[in-house]
Amino acid sequence: MGILIVDDNQANLFVIENILKRAGYDDYLSFTSAHDLFTYLQSEQPLEIGKQVDIILMDIMMPEMDGIEACKQLQQFPHLKDIPVIFVTALEDSNKVVEALDAGGIDYVTKPINKTELLARIRVALRLKYEKDWHIEQEEKIRNELELSMQVQTSLLSEPIYKENLLLKASYLPAYKLAGDMYYWHKINDHRFAAIQLDMMGHGISASLVCMFISSVLRDSISTYADPEYVIKELNRWMNSLNQKNQQIPYYFTAIYLVLDTKEKTLEYVNAGHPTGFALINHNELIELSSNTCAVGFFENIDIKKNVITYSDSVQLLLCTDGVEETIDSTGTNGLQFIKEIASSYWHDTKCKEPIDFILTKKQQVNADDDMCVVLIQAD
């Protein structure tokens, strides 16, 4: 614990030093000017600046740079601004004291110094400093854990697939570090691929944790039997099991799950309460993949029936979570209609361009308030 004393009067420094020493505060340093204080704070110290300094006792009236200006300058440095400053002053001008507190000081004592009062104010300031340091440390731990969680969540997302006659690619933009959106695809065999895009209720930590849980269930289900009706049924069963254990917040998600067969040229899908997807068949026919069942997790039993689409030449699939549509809506344009128009043309240069860039400008992407995910699949 370190205390810095700043006063241009040697007699005042002597009085404060003796009060601190007799009270058991041995770790202190004295300076006769604010310039000397900053020279010390900005020099290379054995410990990180701002860690070994717990409190500053600052005189208000000093030549060259007074205590108020010095306190204002302390606030400009992120590693110094949280050091509590107690002003020590002989001024009786209440306006000057208010100015000093507005500059960043947390308290003040008047001269001649009362030992009991000074020590009491130091104890209060130190308690506040220790509590603030504890909260800063906890916030840093949370940030690190969120960063790790984000890396884990991102690692569960599928890598793009670029093949001669097949492309699977996604854009994934969380509104926060952790998102409730997720996508995943799985190679069943050389010509069959399963893919899903889902949007968990809410976003942030809880939604991302449920997403990771569902991701594990999804992988097991697809490995067992990739049929859309079976997979959605399994996901619904597990979501209901989770909700039974957690009665406070019922979780659910919307999703489009599909199986693409490039040999038989078929597309089987279930849309569980998800925004409408679009399939461009043979470069000229646009089919809407509208919702054909309710969201997953709403009810213990849901009626699931897959739809089947066939194509002869090519198919382009565009799937978007509701954050994309809402972002377009916020500009005064009908989001669903806009996406439909974009999906009605076959996209080129998809290997070098992100799917979301075909739909939203960079400014719209940055200003979005919700998680956004765009999945693009092309098969020839």
C-alpha positions as a printed NumPy array, in Angstrom:
array([[  0.   ,   0.   ,   0.   ],
       [  1.522,   3.314,  -1.108],
       [  0.6  ,   6.91 ,  -0.285],
       [  1.911,   9.909,  -2.221],
       [  1.943,  13.343,  -0.565],
       [  2.149,  16.504,  -2.678],
       [  2.623,  19.884,  -0.96 ],
       [  5.001,  22.754,  -1.676],
       [  5.314,  23.493,   2.056],
       [  7.961,  21.376,   3.819],
       [  6.337,  21.954,   7.217],
       [  3.04 ,  20.482,   5.95 ],
       [  4.885,  17.495,   4.502],
       [  6.593,  16.934,   7.854],
       [  3.266,  16.997,   9.731],
       [  1.541,  14.576,   7.338],
       [  4.539,  12.22 ,   7.251],
       [  4.582,  12.005,  11.047],
       [  0.833,  11.346,  11.225],
       [  1.16 ,   8.531,   8.674],
       [  4.248,   7.034,  10.301],
       [  2.704,   6.942,  13.789],
       [ -0.45 ,   5.367,  12.327],
       [  1.609,   2.552,  10.783],
       [  1.635,   3.781,   7.191],
       [  5.324,   3.404,   6.335],
       [  5.031,   3.178,   2.552],
       [  4.781,   6.811,   1.501],
       [  6.631,   9.313,  -0.674],
       [  6.577,  13.127,  -0.558],
       [  6.823,  15.644,  -3.403],
       [  7.052,  19.434,  -3.291],
       [  5.374,  19.994,  -6.692],
       [  2.9  ,  18.407,  -9.045],
       [  5.625,  18.206, -11.689],
       [  7.728,  16.032,  -9.388],
       [  4.669,  13.825,  -8.825],
       [  4.175,  13.234, -12.544],
       [  7.88 ,  12.642, -13.068],
       [  7.628,   9.832, -10.524],
       [  4.367,   8.394, -11.874],
       [  5.638,   8.359, -15.445],
       [  9.017,   6.86 , -14.635],
       [  9.748,   3.13 , -14.816],
       [  8.719,   1.603, -11.511],
       [  9.291,  -1.968, -10.288],
       [  5.525,  -2.491, -10.16 ],
       [  2.873,  -1.465, -12.647],
       [  1.989,   2.214, -12.219],
       [ -1.355,   2.597, -10.527],
       [ -0.958,  -0.637,  -8.569],
       [  1.542,   0.377,  -5.894],
       [ -0.045,   3.838,  -5.481],
       [ -3.216,   3.542,  -3.423],
       [ -3.898,   7.162,  -2.527],
       [ -2.652,  10.702,  -3.204],
       [ -2.822,  13.502,  -0.626],
       [ -2.737,  16.694,  -2.7  ],
       [ -2.431,  20.339,  -1.717],
       [ -4.667,  22.638,  -3.765],
       [ -2.588,  25.83 ,  -3.728],
       [  0.812,  25.156,  -5.327],
       [  2.949,  27.206,  -7.746],
       [  3.277,  26.333, -11.464],
       [  0.62 ,  23.594, -11.37 ],
       [ -2.005,  23.603,  -8.634],
       [ -3.664,  20.513,  -7.213],
       [ -6.836,  20.931,  -9.246],
       [ -4.973,  20.996, -12.565],
       [ -2.822,  18.051, -11.441],
       [ -5.944,  16.051, -10.613],
       [ -7.449,  16.851, -14.009],
       [ -4.292,  15.561, -15.684],
       [ -4.406,  12.349, -13.649],
       [ -7.845,  11.671, -15.125],
       [ -6.335,  11.626, -18.619],
       [ -4.321,   8.46 , -17.904],
       [ -6.339,   5.216, -17.75 ],
       [ -3.819,   3.633, -15.352],
       [ -3.828,   6.653, -12.987],
       [ -7.403,   7.969, -13.025],
       [ -8.658,   5.472, -10.431],
       [ -6.119,   6.485,  -7.771],
       [ -8.171,   8.309,  -5.09 ],
       [ -7.095,  11.91 ,  -4.501],
       [ -7.772,  13.606,  -1.154],
       [ -7.198,  17.354,  -1.254],
       [ -5.453,  18.994,   1.689],
       [ -6.246,  22.699,   1.733],
       [ -6.241,  25.831,   3.86 ],
       [ -8.855,  27.407,   1.587],
       [-12.192,  28.346,   3.045],
       [-13.663,  29.041,  -0.4  ],
       [-16.393,  26.414,  -0.849],
       [-16.497,  27.055,  -4.606],
       [-12.82 ,  26.131,  -4.886],
       [-13.411,  22.936,  -2.923],
       [-16.299,  22.027,  -5.233],
       [-14.049,  22.677,  -8.241],
       [-11.425,  20.366,  -6.737],
       [-13.949,  17.57 ,  -6.219],
       [-15.331,  18.066,  -9.731],
       [-11.777,  17.679, -11.06 ],
       [-11.693,  14.106,  -9.751],
       [-10.927,  14.37 ,  -6.052],
       [-12.939,  12.098,  -3.78 ],
       [-12.575,  14.021,  -0.494],
       [-10.756,  16.853,   1.272],
       [ -9.358,  17.836,   4.667],
       [ -8.623,  21.352,   5.88 ],
       [ -5.484,  22.813,   7.437],
       [ -4.435,  22.859,  10.181],
       [ -4.647,  19.107,   9.801],
       [ -6.63 ,  17.128,  12.348],
       [ -4.917,  13.76 ,  12.802],
       [ -8.106,  11.805,  13.522],
       [ -9.954,  13.332,  10.594],
       [ -7.101,  12.723,   8.138],
       [ -6.683,   9.067,   9.112],
       [-10.434,   8.456,   8.954],
       [-10.668,   9.895,   5.458],
       [ -7.638,   7.856,   4.37 ],
       [ -9.286,   4.667,   5.638],
       [-12.501,   5.441,   3.767],
       [-10.571,   6.232,   0.57 ],
       [ -8.547,   3.026,   0.844],
       [-11.67 ,   0.922,   1.319],
       [-13.166,   2.454,  -1.811],
       [ -9.907,   1.893,  -3.688],
       [ -9.688,  -1.758,  -2.664],
       [-13.336,  -2.349,  -3.61 ],
       [-12.828,  -0.696,  -6.991],
       [ -9.648,  -2.714,  -7.594],
       [-11.546,  -5.9  ,  -6.722],
       [-14.307,  -5.073,  -9.199],
       [-11.765,  -4.225, -11.895],
       [-10.044,  -7.555, -11.296],
       [-13.369,  -9.42 , -11.483],
       [-14.335,  -7.584, -14.672],
       [-11.002,  -8.574, -16.2  ],
       [-11.646, -12.207, -15.285],
       [-15.104, -12.025, -16.851],
       [-13.664, -10.465, -20.012],
       [-11.087, -13.252, -20.244],
       [-13.753, -15.903, -19.704],
       [-15.986, -14.294, -22.322],
       [-13.075, -14.242, -24.752],
       [-12.428, -17.93 , -24.114],
       [-16.147, -18.729, -24.467],
       [-16.245, -16.815, -27.753],
       [-13.301, -18.84 , -29.053],
       [-15.008, -22.08 , -28.023],
       [-18.285, -21.03 , -29.653],
       [-16.545, -19.954, -32.858],
       [-14.64 , -23.252, -33.002],
       [-17.989, -25.087, -33.209],
       [-18.909, -23.31 , -36.448],
       [-18.215, -25.114, -39.702],
       [-15.403, -24.179, -42.059],
       [-16.401, -23.16 , -45.609],
       [-16.575, -25.929, -48.207],
       [-15.286, -25.154, -51.688],
       [-15.708, -27.981, -54.181],
       [-15.961, -28.021, -57.946],
       [-19.751, -28.283, -57.881],
       [-20.534, -27.279, -54.289],
       [-20.085, -24.263, -52.021],
       [-21.158, -23.897, -48.389],
       [-20.235, -20.609, -46.759],
       [-21.512, -18.396, -43.942],
       [-21.162, -14.908, -42.52 ],
       [-21.41 , -14.746, -38.723],
       [-21.645, -11.376, -36.945],
       [-22.467, -11.494, -33.219],
       [-23.896,  -8.291, -31.75 ],
       [-21.854,  -9.073, -28.615],
       [-18.914, -11.366, -27.986],
       [-21.29 , -14.302, -27.575],
       [-24.212, -14.936, -29.888],
       [-27.445, -16.886, -30.057],
       [-27.049, -17.57 , -33.779],
       [-25.347, -20.713, -35.008],
       [-24.736, -22.627, -38.221],
       [-23.28 , -26.047, -38.909],
       [-22.976, -28.487, -41.77 ],
       [-22.001, -32.126, -41.963],
       [-20.829, -34.311, -44.83 ],
       [-22.976, -37.449, -44.777],
       [-21.262, -39.007, -47.807],
       [-19.695, -37.817, -51.053],
       [-22.942, -36.381, -52.388],
       [-25.128, -35.731, -49.323],
       [-24.682, -32.816, -46.932],
       [-26.723, -31.767, -43.912],
       [-26.822, -28.11 , -42.854],
       [-28.58 , -26.038, -40.215],
       [-28.976, -22.39 , -39.321],
       [-30.558, -21.605, -35.97 ],
       [-31.349, -18.563, -33.879],
       [-31.601, -19.055, -30.122],
       [-33.943, -16.874, -28.098],
       [-31.975, -13.859, -26.847],
       [-28.226, -13.399, -27.078],
       [-25.246, -13.189, -24.785],
       [-23.967, -15.76 , -22.302],
       [-27.113, -17.81 , -21.655],
       [-28.104, -18.041, -25.331],
       [-24.578, -19.016, -26.372],
       [-24.355, -21.721, -23.704],
       [-27.623, -23.267, -24.876],
       [-26.33 , -22.975, -28.454],
       [-23.226, -24.946, -27.531],
       [-25.363, -27.568, -25.829],
       [-27.596, -27.884, -28.899],
       [-24.516, -28.057, -31.129],
       [-23.407, -31.196, -29.302],
       [-26.883, -32.753, -29.535],
       [-27.073, -31.833, -33.217],
       [-23.811, -33.58 , -34.074],
       [-24.94 , -36.777, -32.356],
       [-28.347, -36.673, -34.037],
       [-26.978, -36.123, -37.548],
       [-24.435, -38.902, -37.075],
       [-27.26 , -41.254, -36.083],
       [-29.762, -40.333, -38.785],
       [-29.618, -37.127, -40.826],
       [-33.261, -37.047, -41.91 ],
       [-34.775, -33.564, -41.226],
       [-37.849, -34.858, -39.417],
       [-35.754, -37.019, -37.107],
       [-33.151, -34.338, -36.344],
       [-35.684, -31.603, -35.517],
       [-37.629, -34.061, -33.369],
       [-34.459, -34.941, -31.437],
       [-33.546, -31.292, -30.958],
       [-37.041, -30.575, -29.665],
       [-36.813, -33.505, -27.245],
       [-33.528, -32.235, -25.809],
       [-34.749, -28.634, -25.591],
       [-37.792, -29.778, -23.625],
       [-35.538, -31.799, -21.349],
       [-33.443, -28.682, -20.736],
       [-36.528, -26.557, -20.064],
       [-37.861, -29.064, -17.54 ],
       [-34.654, -28.668, -15.532],
       [-34.787, -24.895, -15.87 ],
       [-38.28 , -23.674, -14.988],
       [-37.369, -19.985, -14.771],
       [-36.42 , -19.221, -18.389],
       [-37.86 , -21.505, -21.088],
       [-35.478, -21.631, -24.041],
       [-36.416, -22.143, -27.663],
       [-34.897, -21.527, -31.053],
       [-35.933, -21.197, -34.68 ],
       [-34.079, -23.15 , -37.33 ],
       [-33.887, -24.308, -40.916],
       [-32.399, -27.765, -41.21 ],
       [-31.835, -29.346, -44.615],
       [-30.246, -32.27 , -46.399],
       [-28.866, -31.623, -49.888],
       [-28.271, -34.553, -52.236],
       [-26.177, -33.418, -55.215],
       [-26.458, -36.813, -56.92 ],
       [-30.232, -37.166, -56.735],
       [-30.557, -33.37 , -56.971],
       [-32.976, -33.098, -54.088],
       [-33.326, -30.777, -51.128],
       [-35.182, -31.94 , -48.016],
       [-35.834, -29.365, -45.328],
       [-37.774, -28.392, -42.216],
       [-38.281, -24.744, -41.272],
       [-39.067, -24.562, -37.546],
       [-40.382, -21.032, -37.063],
       [-37.314, -19.534, -38.791],
       [-37.357, -16.547, -41.174],
       [-38.138, -17.604, -44.726],
       [-35.202, -19.007, -46.659],
       [-34.891, -18.944, -50.428],
       [-33.917, -21.586, -52.981],
       [-33.095, -20.452, -56.521],
       [-33.698, -23.463, -58.752],
       [-31.964, -23.77 , -62.123],
       [-31.057, -20.042, -62.067],
       [-34.649, -18.94 , -62.768],
       [-37.186, -20.284, -60.244],
       [-37.27 , -18.886, -56.712],
       [-38.87 , -21.05 , -54.032],
       [-39.588, -19.779, -50.527],
       [-38.564, -22.088, -47.68 ],
       [-41.334, -20.904, -45.374],
       [-41.912, -22.087, -41.836],
       [-43.711, -25.426, -41.748],
       [-43.586, -26.118, -38.014],
       [-43.253, -24.168, -34.757],
       [-40.011, -23.161, -33.061],
       [-37.991, -25.888, -31.362],
       [-38.591, -26.122, -27.612],
       [-42.032, -24.475, -27.512],
       [-43.987, -27.675, -26.997],
       [-43.199, -31.178, -25.826],
       [-44.526, -32.641, -29.076],
       [-44.552, -30.81 , -32.397],
       [-45.914, -31.818, -35.785],
       [-42.919, -32.097, -38.119],
       [-43.198, -32.704, -41.852],
       [-40.308, -32.158, -44.223],
       [-40.648, -30.56 , -47.647],
       [-38.765, -31.846, -50.686],
       [-37.497, -29.758, -53.603],
       [-35.932, -31.168, -56.765],
       [-33.74 , -29.414, -59.299],
       [-32.178, -30.418, -62.606],
       [-29.33 , -27.989, -63.105],
       [-28.396, -25.949, -60.035],
       [-29.643, -24.73 , -56.684],
       [-28.682, -21.692, -54.617],
       [-29.833, -21.508, -51.006],
       [-29.892, -18.318, -48.957],
       [-30.682, -18.492, -45.233],
       [-30.74 , -15.462, -42.914],
       [-31.441, -15.02 , -39.21 ],
       [-33.943, -12.33 , -38.227],
       [-31.203,  -9.845, -37.326],
       [-30.468,  -9.388, -41.049],
       [-34.09 ,  -8.666, -41.938],
       [-34.499,  -6.315, -38.957],
       [-31.385,  -4.364, -39.931],
       [-32.836,  -3.776, -43.403],
       [-36.231,  -2.873, -41.903],
       [-34.545,  -0.198, -39.761],
       [-33.575,   1.685, -42.93 ],
       [-37.214,   1.955, -44.021],
       [-36.955,  -0.885, -46.561],
       [-39.003,  -4.077, -46.319],
       [-36.343,  -6.541, -45.209],
       [-38.029,  -9.748, -46.358],
       [-38.832,  -8.337, -49.794],
       [-35.306,  -6.975, -50.182],
       [-33.723, -10.34 , -49.316],
       [-36.128, -12.065, -51.705],
       [-35.039,  -9.802, -54.56 ],
       [-31.37 , -10.388, -53.765],
       [-31.936, -14.161, -53.644],
       [-33.678, -14.196, -57.038],
       [-30.336, -13.771, -58.849],
       [-27.503, -16.284, -58.911],
       [-24.52 , -14.956, -56.972],
       [-21.059, -14.953, -58.53 ],
       [-17.618, -14.315, -56.957],
       [-18.835, -16.054, -53.807],
       [-15.386, -17.481, -53.042],
       [-13.923, -14.015, -52.548],
       [-16.93 , -12.204, -51.132],
       [-18.707, -12.769, -47.834],
       [-22.39 , -13.752, -48.161],
       [-23.596, -10.891, -45.96 ],
       [-21.823,  -8.371, -48.214],
       [-24.328,  -9.216, -50.97 ],
       [-27.132,  -8.049, -48.662],
       [-25.872,  -5.363, -46.255],
       [-23.387,  -2.524, -46.504],
       [-20.448,  -2.441, -44.106],
       [-22.081,   0.452, -42.265],
       [-25.29 ,  -1.533, -41.782],
       [-23.294,  -4.493, -40.493],
       [-21.436,  -2.368, -37.931],
       [-24.588,  -0.597, -36.702],
       [-26.693,  -3.761, -36.276],
       [-28.243,  -4.312, -32.836],
       [-28.801,  -8.057, -33.127],
       [-26.793, -11.14 , -34.012],
       [-26.68 , -11.777, -37.735],
       [-25.919, -14.9  , -39.722],
       [-26.159, -15.542, -43.465],
       [-25.664, -19.029, -44.934],
       [-25.088, -19.488, -48.664],
       [-25.149, -22.872, -50.406],
       [-24.602, -23.353, -54.137],
       [-24.688, -26.699, -55.953],
       [-24.287, -27.282, -59.709]])
